[in-house]
Amino acid sequence: MMYKCFGIFYSIFWIGLLVLTNALSSCDPSAIMGSREEGEIEFETKGVDETDPLYGFMPSTASLKFKGDKFIIEMSTMGMFNTSIIGNSKEKTMVQTVKFLDIQQACIQTEKDLKEENDDYALKLEETKETKKIIGLKCHKVNVTRIKDPKSTWEVWYTKELGMEHCNELTPYAPLKGVLIDYRIKKMGMELHFTAKSYRNYQIPDNAFDIHAAMKIVSPEEMKNFFKKLQ
């Protein structure tokens, strides 16, 4: 009798294991991890020019969340001065938000609005064959020269492993079809160097890319004047 009971238990155990295995194998991996073009990258950030009047407002860390044709990069300085950039390559818009003291405002820029800004920071990009692993991703090296200041040169690293081929379309790095991992950029007068330190692949909620309802929508000129007053 004992052997018979053991045999029944043994059969039930393996049937249960088989059902569980089949259930797991039929699950959509994106329900757990998120799709290939989805996740979060944490960056260390640093102001490029220590003599810049806005240097004290420049953040030391940044978080980039991305999903499909959208991204948001959020930055904070001592938890007091918070700014974010929200990009949508499909709608060809870029939004900058600011939270500082009692100020909460957002500026929506179209492709046309961004042209002047990008032309002022126009870059010459020379792709190389050099690659290396950064935060577990294969990255490609690009030599960069600022066209208006040929003495200003640096290197950029980007990855094709996360998809997001069009995420740079509204920036001076438009020719690079992938996610920037180590780079410099200038926005509203602040030039920062971003260096990725970690990457996580997980589901990003769609509302992560929304403009908060409390934000006052201002014009690009009003946002520029706000940053000028900080200097």
SEBAGU-388164 format. One record per residue: x, y, z of N, C-alpha, C, O in turn. Coordinates in steps of 0.05 Angstrom, whole numbers, padded with zeros to 5 digits, always signed. Layout:
% SEBAGU-388164
XYZXYZXYZXYZ ...
% end
This chain:
% SEBAGU-388164
+00017-00024+00000+00000+00000+00000+00017+00025+00000+00012+00044-00014 +00038+00025+00016+00057+00048+00018+00069+00053-00009+00072+00076-00017 +00078+00032-00023+00090+00035-00049+00071+00046-00070+00078+00062-00087 +00045+00037-00067+00025+00047-00085+00020+00077-00081+00018+00092-00101 +00018+00086-00056+00014+00114-00050+00038+00131-00060+00034+00153-00071 +00062+00120-00056+00086+00134-00065+00085+00137-00095+00093+00158-00106 +00076+00116-00109+00075+00117-00138+00055+00138-00148+00060+00152-00168 +00032+00140-00134+00012+00161-00141+00023+00189-00137+00020+00206-00154 +00036+00193-00113+00049+00219-00107+00070+00226-00128+00071+00249-00136 +00086+00207-00135+00107+00211-00155+00096+00220-00182+00106+00238-00195 +00073+00207-00190+00060+00214-00215+00049+00242-00215+00052+00257-00234 +00035+00248-00192+00023+00275-00189+00045+00297-00190+00041+00318-00202 +00068+00291-00177+00090+00310-00176+00100+00317-00204+00103+00340-00211 +00104+00297-00220+00115+00301-00247+00095+00313-00266+00102+00329-00283 +00069+00306-00262+00048+00319-00278+00047+00349-00272+00044+00366-00290 +00048+00355-00245+00047+00383-00237+00071+00399-00247+00068+00422-00256 +00095+00387-00247+00119+00400-00256+00117+00405-00286+00125+00426-00296 +00105+00385-00301+00102+00388-00330+00083+00411-00337+00088+00427-00355 +00061+00413-00322+00041+00434-00326+00054+00461-00321+00050+00480-00336 +00070+00463-00298+00083+00489-00291+00103+00497-00313+00104+00520-00320 +00118+00477-00323+00138+00483-00343+00125+00493-00369+00134+00513-00381 +00103+00481-00377+00089+00489-00401+00077+00517-00397+00077+00533-00416 +00067+00522-00373+00055+00549-00368+00076+00571-00369+00071+00592-00381 +00100+00565-00358+00121+00585-00359+00131+00590-00387+00137+00612-00395 +00134+00568-00402+00144+00571-00429+00125+00585-00448+00133+00597-00468 +00099+00585-00441+00079+00598-00458+00076+00628-00450+00062+00642-00465 +00088+00636-00428+00085+00664-00420+00100+00683-00439+00121+00675-00450 +00090+00706-00443+00104+00727-00458+00126+00738-00441+00121+00750-00420 +00152+00735-00449+00174+00745-00433+00172+00775-00428+00181+00785-00407 +00160+00790-00446+00157+00819-00442+00140+00826-00419+00141+00848-00408 +00122+00806-00410+00105+00811-00387+00122+00813-00362+00113+00824-00342 +00145+00800-00362+00163+00800-00339+00185+00821-00342+00191+00836-00323 +00198+00820-00365+00222+00836-00368+00218+00863-00384+00233+00882-00380 +00197+00864-00400+00195+00886-00418+00207+00879-00445+00223+00860-00447 +00199+00893-00466+00209+00887-00493+00238+00896-00496+00249+00909-00478 +00249+00890-00519+00277+00898-00525+00281+00928-00524+00301+00938-00514 +00261+00943-00534+00263+00972-00534+00249+00984-00509+00232+01002-00512 +00257+00974-00486+00243+00983-00462+00261+00979-00437+00273+00957-00435 +00264+00998-00420+00280+00995-00396+00289+01021-00385+00278+01042-00391 +00310+01020-00368+00320+01043-00354+00350+01043-00352+00362+01022-00346 +00363+01065-00357+00392+01068-00355+00397+01090-00335+00386+01112-00337 +00415+01084-00315+00423+01104-00296+00450+01116-00305+00468+01101-00313 +00452+01142-00303+00477+01156-00312+00489+01172-00289+00476+01182-00271 +00515+01174-00290+00529+01195-00275+00531+01219-00294+00536+01216-00318 +00527+01243-00283+00529+01267-00300+00548+01287-00287+00552+01288-00263 +00559+01304-00304+00578+01324-00295+00577+01348-00314+00576+01344-00339 +00578+01372-00303+00580+01395-00320+00606+01396-00335+00627+01389-00324 +00606+01404-00360+00630+01404-00377+00648+01428-00369+00672+01425-00368 +00636+01451-00364+00651+01475-00358+00646+01485-00329+00624+01494-00323 +00666+01482-00312+00662+01490-00284+00659+01520-00280+00650+01529-00259 +00665+01536-00300+00662+01565-00299+00634+01574-00308+00627+01597-00307 +00618+01555-00317+00591+01561-00327+00574+01572-00304+00574+01560-00282 +00560+01594-00308+00543+01606-00286+00522+01587-00276+00512+01589-00253 +00514+01567-00292+00494+01548-00284+00506+01522-00272+00491+01503-00267 +00532+01522-00268+00545+01497-00259+00533+01487-00233+00531+01463-00229 +00526+01505-00215+00515+01496-00189+00488+01483-00191+00480+01468-00173 +00474+01487-00214+00448+01474-00218+00450+01448-00233+00430+01434-00237 +00474+01441-00242+00477+01417-00258+00476+01392-00241+00489+01391-00221 +00461+01372-00250+00457+01348-00234+00481+01329-00235+00498+01331-00253 +00483+01312-00215+00505+01292-00214+00496+01264-00223+00512+01247-00229 +00469+01260-00225+00458+01235-00234+00434+01240-00252+00422+01262-00251 +00428+01221-00268+00405+01222-00286+00394+01194-00291+00409+01175-00290 +00368+01193-00296+00355+01167-00302+00341+01169-00328+00324+01187-00332 +00347+01151-00347+00334+01150-00373+00315+01126-00374+00324+01103-00372 +00289+01131-00378+00270+01110-00383+00262+01112-00413+00257+01134-00423 +00260+01089-00426+00253+01089-00454+00235+01066-00461+00235+01045-00448 +00218+01071-00481+00198+01050-00489+00189+01057-00517+00176+01078-00522 +00195+01040-00536+00186+01044-00564+00197+01070-00575+00221+01072-00579 +00179+01089-00582+00188+01114-00594+00189+01137-00574+00189+01160-00581 +00188+01130-00547+00188+01151-00527+00211+01147-00507+00220+01125-00502 +00220+01169-00495+00239+01168-00474+00235+01191-00455+00224+01212-00462 +00245+01188-00430+00245+01210-00411+00271+01208-00395+00278+01187-00385 +00286+01230-00394+00310+01230-00377+00305+01250-00355+00299+01274-00360 +00307+01241-00330+00301+01257-00306+00326+01263-00291+00342+01245-00286 +00329+01288-00283+00353+01297-00269+00346+01313-00244+00325+01327-00244 +00362+01312-00224+00357+01327-00199+00383+01337-00187+00403+01323-00187 +00382+01362-00176+00405+01373-00162+00397+01377-00133+00381+01395-00126 +00408+01361-00115+00403+01362-00087+00373+01360-00080+00365+01369-00059 +00358+01347-00097+00329+01343-00093+00313+01369-00094+00289+01368-00089 +00326+01391-00101+00312+01417-00102+00306+01427-00130+00284+01436-00136 +00326+01424-00148+00323+01433-00175+00319+01408-00192+00338+01393-00196 +00295+01403-00203+00289+01379-00218+00281+01387-00247+00264+01404-00251 +00293+01373-00265+00287+01378-00293+00286+01352-00308+00299+01332-00300 +00270+01351-00329+00268+01327-00346+00265+01334-00375+00256+01356-00382 +00273+01315-00392+00270+01318-00421+00253+01294-00430+00260+01271-00425 +00230+01299-00443+00212+01278-00453+00213+01280-00483+00205+01300-00495 +00221+01258-00496+00223+01258-00525+00203+01238-00537+00197+01217-00526 +00192+01245-00560+00174+01227-00575+00183+01229-00605+00176+01248-00619 +00197+01208-00614+00208+01209-00641+00186+01205-00662+00190+01213-00685 +00164+01194-00655+00141+01190-00673+00127+01217-00678+00121+01224-00701 +00122+01231-00656+00108+01257-00659+00128+01280-00664+00119+01302-00670 +00154+01273-00662+00175+01293-00666+00172+01317-00648+00172+01340-00657 +00169+01311-00622+00168+01333-00602+00187+01326-00579+00194+01303-00574 +00196+01347-00566+00212+01345-00542+00202+01364-00521+00198+01388-00527 +00199+01355-00497+00188+01371-00475+00209+01374-00453+00221+01354-00445 +00214+01398-00444+00231+01402-00421+00214+01411-00397+00198+01430-00400 +00217+01398-00375+00202+01406-00351+00221+01416-00329+00244+01407-00328 +00211+01433-00312+00227+01444-00290+00209+01445-00265+00187+01454-00265 +00221+01435-00242+00208+01438-00216+00229+01451-00198+00250+01439-00193 +00223+01475-00188+00243+01489-00171+00227+01508-00153+00214+01527-00163 +00229+01504-00127+00214+01519-00107+00184+01517-00115+00173+01495-00115 +00171+01540-00120+00142+01538-00127+00137+01539-00157+00115+01542-00166 +00159+01535-00172+00156+01535-00202+00153+01507-00212+00169+01489-00206 +00133+01502-00228+00129+01477-00243+00120+01484-00271+00097+01493-00275 +00138+01481-00290+00131+01489-00317+00143+01470-00338+00163+01456-00333 +00131+01470-00361+00139+01452-00383+00139+01467-00409+00121+01484-00414 +00159+01462-00425+00161+01474-00452+00161+01452-00473+00177+01434-00472 +00142+01454-00492+00139+01434-00513+00152+01446-00538+00144+01467-00548 +00172+01431-00548+00187+01440-00573+00182+01421-00596+00182+01396-00592 +00177+01432-00619+00173+01416-00643+00200+01413-00657+00220+01425-00649 +00200+01398-00679+00225+01395-00695+00235+01422-00705+00259+01426-00705 +00217+01439-00712+00224+01466-00722+00237+01482-00699+00257+01496-00704 +00225+01481-00675+00236+01496-00652+00264+01487-00646+00281+01503-00638 +00270+01461-00649+00295+01450-00641+00318+01455-00661+00341+01452-00654 +00311+01462-00686+00331+01465-00707+00352+01486-00699+00376+01481-00702 +00343+01509-00690+00363+01530-00683+00381+01521-00660+00405+01526-00661 +00369+01508-00640+00385+01498-00618+00406+01477-00627+00429+01478-00618 +00397+01459-00644+00415+01438-00654+00436+01449-00673+00459+01440-00673 +00429+01470-00689+00449+01482-00707+00471+01496-00691+00494+01496-00699 +00463+01508-00668+00483+01521-00651+00503+01501-00639+00526+01508-00633 +00494+01476-00635+00510+01455-00624+00516+01433-00645+00519+01410-00638 +00518+01442-00670+00522+01423-00692+00548+01408-00688+00569+01419-00680 +00547+01381-00694+00570+01364-00689+00579+01349-00715+00562+01342-00732 +00605+01345-00717+00616+01328-00738+00621+01300-00724+00636+01298-00705 +00608+01280-00735+00610+01253-00723+00626+01234-00742+00619+01231-00765 +00646+01222-00731+00663+01203-00746+00661+01176-00732+00674+01171-00711 +00646+01158-00744+00643+01131-00732+00669+01115-00735+00683+01118-00756 +00676+01099-00716+00700+01083-00717+00692+01053-00716+00668+01047-00713 +00712+01036-00718+00706+01007-00716+00711+00997-00688+00708+00973-00682 +00718+01015-00670+00724+01007-00642+00698+01002-00626+00679+01018-00627 +00698+00980-00612+00675+00973-00595+00685+00965-00567+00708+00957-00564 +00667+00966-00548+00673+00956-00521+00647+00952-00506+00627+00963-00513 +00649+00936-00485+00625+00931-00468+00623+00953-00447+00642+00959-00432 +00599+00965-00445+00593+00984-00424+00566+00976-00413+00547+00971-00428 +00564+00974-00387+00540+00964-00373+00528+00939-00386+00503+00936-00388 +00546+00922-00395+00537+00896-00407+00528+00898-00436+00518+00878-00446 +00531+00921-00449+00521+00924-00476+00545+00930-00495+00563+00944-00487 +00544+00919-00519+00564+00925-00539+00560+00953-00549+00539+00960-00559 +00581+00970-00546+00579+00998-00553+00599+01005-00575+00621+00993-00577 +00592+01025-00591+00608+01033-00614+00619+01062-00609+00604+01079-00599 +00644+01065-00616+00657+01091-00611+00654+01110-00634+00656+01102-00657 +00649+01136-00628+00646+01157-00648+00664+01180-00639+00662+01189-00616 +00680+01191-00657+00696+01215-00651+00680+01239-00659+00668+01241-00680 +00678+01259-00640+00661+01281-00644+00676+01308-00643+00695+01311-00627 +00669+01326-00661+00680+01353-00662+00657+01372-00664+00639+01369-00680 +00658+01393-00647+00637+01414-00649+00644+01432-00672+00666+01444-00672 +00626+01435-00691+00632+01449-00716+00639+01478-00711+00656+01489-00724 +00625+01492-00692+00630+01520-00687+00655+01524-00669+00664+01547-00666 +00666+01503-00659+00690+01504-00642+00707+01479-00647+00706+01461-00631 +00722+01478-00669+00736+01454-00677+00756+01444-00657+00765+01421-00658 +00764+01461-00638+00783+01452-00617+00768+01435-00596+00781+01421-00580 +00742+01437-00596+00726+01422-00576+00719+01394-00588+00702+01392-00606 +00733+01374-00578+00730+01346-00588+00726+01327-00564+00735+01333-00542 +00712+01306-00569+00708+01285-00549+00699+01260-00563+00696+01259-00587 +00697+01238-00547+00687+01213-00559+00660+01206-00547+00654+01212-00524 +00644+01193-00563+00618+01184-00555+00616+01154-00559+00628+01143-00578 +00600+01141-00541+00595+01112-00544+00565+01108-00545+00550+01119-00529 +00556+01091-00563+00527+01085-00565+00523+01056-00571+00541+01042-00581 +00499+01046-00565+00494+01017-00569+00470+01013-00588+00451+01029-00588 +00472+00992-00604+00450+00985-00622+00434+00962-00610+00414+00953-00622 +00442+00952-00587+00430+00928-00576+00403+00933-00563+00389+00914-00557 +00395+00958-00560+00370+00965-00547+00349+00974-00568+00328+00983-00561 +00356+00972-00594+00338+00983-00614+00338+01013-00613+00359+01026-00614 +00314+01025-00611+00311+01054-00609+00327+01069-00630+00342+01088-00624 +00325+01060-00655+00341+01071-00677+00336+01101-00682+00354+01114-00692 +00313+01110-00674+00306+01138-00681+00306+01156-00657+00297+01179-00659 +00317+01147-00634+00315+01163-00610+00331+01189-00610+00327+01207-00594 +00351+01191-00629+00368+01215-00630+00359+01235-00651+00373+01255-00656 +00337+01229-00665+00329+01246-00688+00326+01275-00682+00330+01292-00699 +00318+01282-00658+00314+01310-00651+00338+01323-00637+00335+01345-00626 +00361+01310-00639+00385+01320-00625+00408+01323-00646+00405+01315-00669 +00430+01335-00637+00453+01337-00655+00465+01310-00662+00482+01309-00680 +00457+01289-00648+00467+01262-00654+00449+01246-00672+00450+01221-00672 +00433+01260-00688+00413+01247-00705+00423+01224-00722+00409+01204-00726 +00448+01225-00734+00457+01204-00751+00462+01177-00736+00464+01156-00749 +00465+01178-00710+00471+01153-00694+00445+01138-00689+00427+01148-00675 +00444+01114-00699+00420+01097-00697+00422+01078-00673+00426+01054-00676 +00418+01089-00649+00420+01073-00625+00420+01091-00600+00417+01116-00602 +00422+01079-00577+00420+01093-00551+00447+01103-00543+00466+01087-00542 +00449+01129-00536+00474+01140-00527+00480+01131-00499+00463+01131-00481 +00505+01122-00494+00513+01110-00469+00534+01128-00455+00534+01129-00430 +00551+01141-00470+00571+01159-00459+00573+01183-00479+00582+01179-00501 +00564+01206-00470+00562+01228-00489+00560+01255-00475+00557+01257-00451 +00561+01277-00491+00558+01304-00482+00535+01317-00497+00530+01311-00520 +00520+01334-00483+00498+01348-00497+00493+01375-00483+00499+01378-00459 +00482+01394-00498+00476+01420-00486+00446+01426-00490+00435+01422-00511 +00433+01434-00468+00405+01440-00468+00399+01464-00451+00408+01464-00427 +00386+01484-00461+00379+01508-00446+00403+01521-00433+00402+01530-00410 +00426+01520-00447+00450+01533-00436+00467+01515-00418+00489+01523-00411 +00458+01491-00411+00473+01474-00393+00486+01451-00410+00471+01436-00423 +00512+01449-00410+00526+01427-00424+00535+01406-00404+00550+01412-00385 +00526+01382-00408+00531+01360-00389+00544+01336-00403+00540+01331-00427 +00560+01321-00387+00572+01296-00396+00557+01274-00382+00557+01273-00357 +00545+01255-00397+00531+01233-00387+00547+01207-00390+00557+01201-00412 +00550+01192-00368+00564+01166-00369+00546+01145-00356+00540+01146-00333 +00538+01125-00372+00520+01104-00361+00534+01087-00340+00557+01080-00343 +00519+01081-00318+00531+01064-00297+00515+01038-00292+00525+01020-00280 +00490+01037-00302+00474+01012-00299+00451+01012-00319+00442+01033-00329 +00441+00987-00324+00419+00984-00343+00400+00962-00332+00410+00941-00324 +00374+00967-00333+00354+00947-00325+00333+00945-00347+00324+00966-00357 +00326+00921-00355+00305+00916-00374+00280+00908-00359+00278+00887-00347 +00259+00926-00359+00234+00920-00346+00212+00936-00359+00218+00955-00374 +00187+00930-00353+00165+00944-00365+00163+00972-00354+00163+00976-00330 +00161+00992-00372+00158+01020-00365+00128+01027-00369+00118+01023-00391 +00114+01038-00349+00086+01045-00353+00084+01068-00374+00101+01085-00375 +00063+01067-00389+00059+01087-00410+00057+01116-00399+00066+01135-00412 +00046+01119-00375+00043+01146-00363+00069+01158-00353+00070+01181-00345 +00091+01143-00355+00118+01153-00347+00126+01176-00365+00143+01192-00358 +00114+01178-00389+00122+01198-00409+00102+01221-00411+00103+01237-00429 +00083+01222-00392+00063+01243-00392+00073+01268-00378+00091+01267-00361 +00063+01291-00387+00069+01316-00373+00050+01318-00349+00025+01315-00352 +00061+01323-00325+00044+01324-00301+00024+01346-00304+00029+01368-00313 -00001+01340-00294-00023+01359-00297-00018+01386-00283-00029+01406-00291 +00000+01386-00263+00005+01411-00248+00024+01430-00263+00028+01453-00255 +00036+01420-00285+00056+01436-00300+00042+01458-00316+00022+01454-00329 +00054+01482-00314+00045+01504-00330+00060+01503-00357+00084+01501-00357 +00046+01503-00379+00058+01502-00405+00068+01530-00413+00052+01549-00414 +00094+01532-00419+00106+01558-00426+00119+01556-00454+00124+01533-00463 +00125+01578-00466+00138+01578-00492+00168+01573-00489+00179+01576-00468 +00181+01565-00511+00210+01561-00510+00225+01586-00501+00245+01584-00487 +00214+01609-00509+00227+01634-00501+00225+01639-00471+00244+01648-00458 +00202+01633-00460+00198+01636-00431+00216+01617-00415+00227+01624-00394 +00220+01592-00426+00237+01573-00412+00267+01583-00414+00281+01580-00394 +00275+01593-00436+00302+01604-00439+00307+01627-00419+00328+01629-00407 +00287+01644-00417+00290+01667-00398+00291+01657-00369+00305+01670-00353 +00277+01636-00363+00279+01624-00336+00307+01616-00330+00318+01622-00308 +00320+01602-00348+00348+01593-00344+00367+01616-00343+00387+01615-00329 +00362+01637-00359+00379+01661-00358+00379+01674-00331+00399+01684-00322 +00355+01675-00319+00352+01687-00292+00367+01672-00270+00373+01684-00250 +00372+01647-00275+00387+01631-00255+00417+01637-00255+00431+01631-00236 +00427+01650-00277+00455+01655-00279+00465+01678-00261+00488+01684-00261 
% end
